[in-house]
Amino acid sequence: MFARSGSFAAFAMLVLLSACGSGQSAGGGKTVVGFAQIGSESGWRAAETKMAKLSAEQRGIDLRISDAQQRQENQIKAIRAFIAQGVDAIFLAPVVATGWDAVLKEAQAAKIPVVLLDRSIDTVDKNLYLSAVTSDTVHEGRVAGDWLTKQVAGKPCRVVEIQGTVGSSPATNRKKGFDEAIAKAPNVKLARSQSGDFTRTKAKEVMESFVKAEGAANICAVYAHNDDMMIGAIQAMKEAGMKPGKDVLTVSIDAVPDIFKAMADGDANATVELTPDMAGPAFDLLAAYKKDGKAPQKWVQTPSKLYLPDTAGAEYERRKNLY
Ligand code: AHR
């Protein structure tokens, strides 16, 4: 269901198969939640989907997940299908930040609450969603930038940045936070910045182009907006004869098992955690809302902790079967 690539026809089939089109609740007594998921672009995303399924099972919720293959139009179609099914609530992990008002108004008209998971949207009408369960993505960028500036204290450092999906809230905000942090250190210069779309394959290509353009010896550090892209960048650096984690500092975001493996192997230096358990708190706030009818917190903020190689081996062991 969550293949890394696939055709639009497969997506349409998925939506059709899961749609009952009755306009009435289809849960047979169970709470039904439709989850307009982005896709499977990263290890973190796959873990978020896995944990959402587990959380739903534990709570006896009928969770219907659609995989948009990283396309906003597929997410909009999925939301419309969920509305037609008469689900009790919709979870949306918005691939990009803009362009949601029309479809969210349709959900509002159908009295279906929408909870945003892991990414935020740009809208003037905050009533279009019930709540958002996300981290502070600007803060994540700041944590990464502060860590880097401390490591290079006073020494000149040319850093390259691999951004997430263009127009997505984490890409915009993780860049903003990092830029703010390194602006305090005149010795740290952002040499190049380009999108790797949150995927290993694209990030590897981006890193290869950075190495070609900058010269391997001139790159002091790599900042990637997620760990998967850092894994791709590490591969590109190794193929170019560079030594990531030793001669080139790395810092990325997510804290997935593969980056802990890379840290334990000496190929990576730091990661900022993003919990994949976004659905659990969202189910809980929905249950409370259903019970007492009071509007929940507009933003449920998840923590962002920095991890370094000292705990990498143990973290890898702890997480490898969870993700
Ligand atoms: O929105 C969260 C980001 O999306 C994660 O950091 C990344 O891995 C995913 O693709």
Residues whose N, C-alpha, C, O or C-beta is under 5 A from the ligand:
A	BS01	AHR	E41 S42 W44 R45 D118 R119 P170 F198 H225 N226 I253 D254
